[in-house]
Amino acid sequence: MREYAPRRDRALQSLAELASEALAVSSPPNLRYLTGFTGEGLLLLSKTPVLITDRRYETEAQEETSGCEVVAADRGHLASLVEALRTQAPRRLAFESESLTYAQYLTLRDALPETELVSTTKLVENLRLRKTAPEVELIARAAAIVDGVLDAMLPALAPGPTERQVGFELNRALIEAGAEDLSFTPIVAGGPRSALPHATLSDRVLHSGDMVVLDLGALVEGYCSDITRTVMLGDPSPEFVERYRAVQAAQRAGIAAAQPGRPVAEVDQAARQVLIDAGFGEQFSHSLGHGVGLEVHEAPTLSARGDYALEVGNVFTVEPGVYFPGWGGIRLEDLFVLEETGPHRLTNACQARY
Amino acid sequence: MREYAPRRDRALQSLAELASEALAVSSPPNLRYLTGFTGEGLLLLSKTPVLITDRRYETEAQEETSGCEVVAADRGHLASLVEALRTQAPRRLAFESESLTYAQYLTLRDALPETELVSTTKLVENLRLRKTAPEVELIARAAAIVDGVLDAMLPALAPGPTERQVGFELNRALIEAGAEDLSFTPIVAGGPRSALPHATLSDRVLHSGDMVVLDLGALVEGYCSDITRTVMLGDPSPEFVERYRAVQAAQRAGIAAAQPGRPVAEVDQAARQVLIDAGFGEQFSHSLGHGVGLEVHEAPTLSARGDYALEVGNVFTVEPGVYFPGWGGIRLEDLFVLEETGPHRLTNACQARY
């Protein structure tokens, strides 16, 4: 994928609208998006971009990037950035206010009294919202990996192992299936622990009669996938079936609503209303979904508070869930890329039939 | 470990020296250090502390913490913090300038016009520098896990597998040995790739005649360990042996210098001088070591630029290395806790004999 120079050009266009000649890129995924560099560092984005790292990553910086001067010094990234800025001397320097810390801001302000600092948010993130075909291809590969792992493991899931053991098997299977890493530590939450939407792996043994929430993702060339399934070990109670079907219906409603041009708050509401009508509105305690790309949680967030209208090229999850403390939880999550004709499903692993 | 309330008291004492009544804690390890909470959130540290999270982590927040009011709302952590601050109305609010982003700073400033914001650095980090006995015990347990894994795996390491496969075996073995997680993705770098101090796992097959750098760590109740070994697959060349012994000698010199009261720059220099004298000064391209605790890299950094004098209770690595692009690299890393009598070694896995 050699899209880096055009991406930098687009970012420079956004910068020009802010009357700034340069942007200090401090967000790691934005750095990778604009350069391909996988190490730690900063980017001084300008007509003559400078990639700043240290000697630990010098080789990677040279091999992975092109079109940027590489500075790999031992004095600290911010000190190297100041050095490069003294050379380029932009009148107005934009910075990423959501990743630059206040302490780093003070350092830049004090070191560059002649430069006006311009606080920006989401300048590069907005470019990342719409994925290109090569990006979707990588996400689809990451999705195919979680699909394959779940298709192989879910039908065989049975009482006996601990959550941690199942999590570790998922980990092993994802790497063996070609993931360069996990996009996050898997969630395997059984019985009452499934009521924790972000449970960590515990040593609790999975029992017959447990519902089990499995939430996992793979990483392919830096791009993430994300999927959740809920299964019942043993015979599902009528109560479980009722709640499971309500979550399924909510997911279907969310998917149907996720059309180009549709405000994310309406998409969230479409799914939420199904659960409210079923009497589970209070138990759906998070937003409907999130964007996925170089980060496993990125824009757009599908939530009641969002003010974004979906666009072709967005990649996002649709993942309603209901959580009953003491009883358990049910969540279903799939990954989609938005096309002209609507959401195209990227995850297809077996849905349990209840 | 129930040290949380006394830790908060010590942090409040540091705050009083800044004439501030409250501290907004945004650094995740600082949050965990002061409360025990393992989820995502913020802490308003004051005489009546408020732990701020969201409904995803509500159960964990209630179970893991005591002595704090818990707020678990859906409006966003910073908005909840503003809410809590409007109630407590401190005249001066300290914040952690190295973890609060500039955007978050602007939000606080604009929402709280009556409150003076006081930028702080390392207020809680300074408390974390000196580990207590229960903390050292957890780090020692994490160190014993990497020791056991290396003692079992290193003698059997042979040509054939890829770096990624070996990395995965390390991962599996660490979890099976009781690590709750890894403290970082292991490094397994063979042949010329060992010249990259922070190589990622690749699909390169390990060959006879490769030197292999293995760098790994385990996590126990949030506390990290960190260790590196370098081994030669097959017969070591005289060149390898010379360089290996130089790194060993540098490590011994660094350990000997790491005494209570000794400035970290002198400790770094003691090891560095050995490599300079051996003609490898240029090839030792990073600092000598780093603190280890709730973070795998934390204070104190053992580097030429550091201005800290070692204290009893510090836990840190001593890890000289030499890196020759095209040839390979050699790094040896061990973990120590500083006692009155000098550094006590926490990692003891087999050192290869060359």
Interface residues (C-beta under 8 A of the other chain):
Chain A: T38 G39 D54 R55 R56 Y57 T59 E60 D74 R75 G76 F95 S97 E98 S99 L100 T101 Y102 A103 Y105 L106 S119 T121 R164 F168 N171 R172 I175 E176 E180 D181 T185 A195 L196 P197 H198 T200 L201 S285 H286 P325
Chain B: T38 G39 R55 R56 Y57 T59 E60 D74 F95 S97 E98 S99 L100 T101 Y102 A103 Q104 Y105 L106 S119 T121 R164 F168 N171 R172 I175 E180 D181 T185 A195 L196 P197 H198 T200 L201 S285 H286 R305 P325
